[in-house]
């Protein structure tokens, strides 16, 4: 197989769906992951209609065993992974730090941080089997610039950035793997609409602009 193989999390809508389609248009075979099989199938159909190819893998990222099974399947079928886009994220409730619900805190950290570590842990052998792998983590400005009421989400993104940067430092002298941290800024997504309910969606850029940036970043 000479086609580059990419895996995109949160690929059922927004930046993830747009990125999957952009990577497919660039010639990658894309593995689409998210919880909704129906929404993934719609993205798969759009990729196929444009002449690309994809495989859907619906599951919940908080299921670490499912991540391990997916990694094993990728190793068995393809023997490598060229692009990993860690896009899936959970906003959680925007509230003062002392008022954050412990269960919701755990879930935000589980999706935004722990799941991404589990993905890297499970997929590392197949990323290193690639001649030129790229790992992209989608982050947020609040990971570096604190904003009131965004504590759980901001903490998860700050930790994710450090995790990805650390992995890059570990890989840079022993493989061709590159890591990238992408802050998309204000983008027309469901999460953005939840965080800024009074905002006119037309006033911010569409996900396709971010997707084009990511596709260019991982082009080899």
C-alpha positions as CSV (number, residue, x, y, z in Angstrom):
1,X,0.0,0.0,0.0
2,X,1.5,3.3,-1.1
3,X,-1.4,5.6,-0.1
4,X,-0.8,7.4,3.2
5,X,-3.0,6.2,6.1
6,X,-4.6,8.7,8.4
7,X,-6.7,8.4,11.5
8,X,-9.0,11.3,12.6
9,X,-10.8,11.4,15.9
10,X,-14.1,13.3,16.2
11,X,-14.5,12.8,12.5
12,X,-18.3,12.9,12.5
13,X,-18.7,16.7,12.2
14,X,-17.0,20.0,12.4
15,X,-13.2,20.3,12.2
16,X,-12.8,16.5,12.3
17,X,-15.1,15.8,9.4
18,X,-13.6,18.6,7.3
19,X,-10.1,17.4,8.1
20,X,-10.9,13.8,7.2
21,X,-12.3,15.0,3.8
22,X,-9.3,17.3,3.2
23,X,-6.9,14.4,3.9
24,X,-8.9,12.1,1.7
25,X,-8.8,14.7,-1.1
26,X,-5.0,14.8,-0.7
27,X,-4.8,11.1,-1.3
28,X,-4.9,9.6,2.2
29,X,-7.0,6.6,3.1
30,X,-8.7,7.9,6.2
31,X,-9.9,6.0,9.3
32,X,-12.9,7.9,10.7
33,X,-13.6,7.6,14.4
34,X,-16.4,9.1,16.6
35,X,-19.3,7.8,18.6
36,X,-22.0,8.1,16.0
37,X,-21.9,5.5,13.3
38,X,-24.6,7.3,11.3
39,X,-22.7,10.6,11.2
40,X,-19.5,8.8,10.3
41,X,-21.2,7.0,7.5
42,X,-22.3,10.4,6.1
43,X,-18.7,11.6,6.1
44,X,-17.6,8.4,4.5
45,X,-20.3,8.9,1.8
46,X,-19.0,12.5,1.2
47,X,-15.4,11.2,0.9
48,X,-16.4,8.5,-1.6
49,X,-18.5,10.9,-3.7
50,X,-15.4,13.1,-4.0
51,X,-13.3,10.1,-5.1
52,X,-11.6,9.3,-1.8
53,X,-11.6,6.3,0.4
54,X,-12.2,5.8,4.1
55,X,-12.9,3.3,6.8
56,X,-15.3,4.0,9.7
57,X,-14.6,2.9,13.3
58,X,-17.4,4.0,15.6
59,X,-16.5,3.8,19.3
60,X,-16.3,6.0,22.5
61,X,-12.8,7.3,23.1
62,X,-13.1,6.8,26.8
63,X,-13.1,3.0,26.1
64,X,-9.4,2.3,26.4
65,X,-9.9,-1.4,25.4
66,X,-11.5,-0.2,22.1
67,X,-8.5,2.0,21.4
68,X,-6.2,-1.0,21.9
69,X,-8.4,-3.1,19.6
70,X,-8.4,-0.5,16.9
71,X,-4.6,-0.2,17.1
72,X,-4.2,-3.9,16.8
73,X,-6.5,-3.9,13.7
74,X,-4.5,-1.1,12.1
75,X,-1.3,-3.1,12.7
76,X,-2.8,-6.3,11.3
77,X,-4.3,-4.7,8.2
78,X,-1.9,-1.9,7.3
79,X,1.2,-2.3,9.5
80,X,1.7,1.4,9.9
81,X,0.0,4.7,10.5
82,X,1.1,7.9,8.7
83,X,-1.1,10.6,10.2
84,X,-2.9,10.8,13.5
85,X,-5.2,13.8,14.1
86,X,-6.3,14.1,17.7
87,X,-9.3,16.3,17.2
88,X,-12.1,14.9,19.4
89,X,-12.9,17.1,22.4
90,X,-15.4,17.8,25.1
91,X,-16.2,21.3,26.3
92,X,-18.0,20.4,29.5
93,X,-19.9,23.0,31.6
94,X,-18.4,26.5,31.8
95,X,-18.4,27.3,35.5
96,X,-16.2,28.6,38.3
97,X,-13.5,26.2,39.3
98,X,-14.9,25.5,42.8
99,X,-18.3,24.7,41.2
100,X,-17.1,22.1,38.7
101,X,-18.8,18.8,39.0
102,X,-16.3,16.0,39.8
103,X,-17.9,13.5,37.4
104,X,-17.9,16.1,34.6
105,X,-14.3,17.0,35.4
106,X,-13.2,13.4,35.1
107,X,-15.1,13.0,31.8
108,X,-13.5,16.2,30.2
109,X,-10.0,15.0,31.2
110,X,-10.8,11.4,30.0
111,X,-11.8,12.6,26.5
112,X,-9.4,15.5,26.0
113,X,-6.3,14.1,27.7
114,X,-6.3,10.5,28.7
115,X,-7.9,9.2,25.5
116,X,-5.2,11.0,23.5
117,X,-2.5,9.4,25.6
118,X,-4.1,6.0,25.2
119,X,-4.2,6.6,21.4
120,X,-0.5,7.5,21.3
121,X,0.4,4.6,23.5
122,X,-1.5,2.1,21.4
123,X,-0.5,3.5,18.0
124,X,3.1,4.4,18.7
125,X,4.5,1.2,17.0
126,X,2.6,1.9,13.8
127,X,3.5,5.5,13.8
128,X,7.1,4.6,14.1
129,X,6.7,2.0,11.3
130,X,5.8,4.9,8.9
131,X,8.6,6.5,6.9
132,X,7.2,9.9,7.9
133,X,4.5,10.1,10.5
134,X,2.7,13.2,11.8
135,X,0.7,13.6,15.0
136,X,-1.6,16.6,15.1
137,X,-3.3,17.7,18.3
138,X,-6.2,20.3,18.1
139,X,-6.0,22.6,21.1
140,X,-7.4,26.0,22.2
141,X,-6.0,29.3,23.2
142,X,-7.4,28.8,26.7
143,X,-4.7,26.1,27.2
144,X,-2.1,28.9,27.4
145,X,-4.2,32.0,28.3
146,X,-6.5,31.3,31.2
147,X,-10.1,32.4,30.8
148,X,-12.7,32.6,33.7
149,X,-15.1,29.6,33.8
150,X,-13.1,27.5,31.3
151,X,-11.1,25.7,34.0
152,X,-11.7,22.0,33.1
153,X,-11.4,22.4,29.3
154,X,-8.4,24.8,29.7
155,X,-6.6,22.4,32.0
156,X,-7.1,19.5,29.7
157,X,-5.8,21.4,26.7
158,X,-2.8,22.7,28.5
159,X,-1.9,19.2,29.6
160,X,-2.5,17.9,26.0
161,X,-0.1,20.4,24.6
162,X,2.6,19.4,27.0
163,X,1.9,15.7,26.3
164,X,2.3,16.1,22.6
165,X,5.3,18.3,22.8
166,X,7.0,15.8,25.1
167,X,6.2,13.0,22.7
168,X,7.8,15.0,19.9
169,X,10.9,15.5,22.0
170,X,11.1,11.8,22.6
171,X,10.7,11.0,18.9
172,X,12.8,13.6,17.2
173,X,16.1,11.8,17.4
174,X,14.9,8.3,16.8
175,X,12.3,8.6,14.1
176,X,11.0,10.8,11.3
177,X,7.8,11.4,13.3
178,X,6.7,15.0,13.8
179,X,4.2,16.5,16.3
180,X,2.0,19.5,15.7
181,X,-0.2,21.5,18.0
182,X,-2.9,23.4,16.2
183,X,-5.0,26.1,17.8
184,X,-7.8,26.6,15.2
185,X,-9.1,29.9,16.8
186,X,-12.7,30.9,16.4
187,X,-14.3,28.3,14.1
188,X,-17.9,27.5,13.1
189,X,-18.5,24.3,15.2
190,X,-21.2,22.9,17.5
191,X,-18.8,23.4,20.4
192,X,-18.2,27.0,19.5
193,X,-22.0,27.5,19.4
194,X,-22.4,26.0,22.9
195,X,-19.6,28.2,24.3
196,X,-20.8,31.4,22.6
197,X,-24.6,31.0,22.1
198,X,-25.2,34.6,21.1
199,X,-22.6,34.7,18.3
200,X,-23.5,34.8,14.7
201,X,-22.0,31.6,13.2
202,X,-21.3,33.5,9.9
203,X,-18.9,35.8,11.7
204,X,-16.3,33.1,12.3
205,X,-14.5,30.9,9.8
206,X,-15.7,27.5,8.6
207,X,-14.0,24.2,9.6
208,X,-12.7,23.8,6.1
209,X,-10.2,26.5,6.6
210,X,-8.7,24.7,9.6
211,X,-8.8,21.4,7.7
212,X,-6.9,22.9,4.8
213,X,-4.2,24.1,7.3
214,X,-3.9,20.7,8.9
215,X,-3.7,18.9,5.5
216,X,-1.0,21.2,4.3
217,X,0.9,20.8,7.6
218,X,1.1,17.0,7.2
219,X,1.8,16.9,3.5
220,X,5.0,15.0,2.7
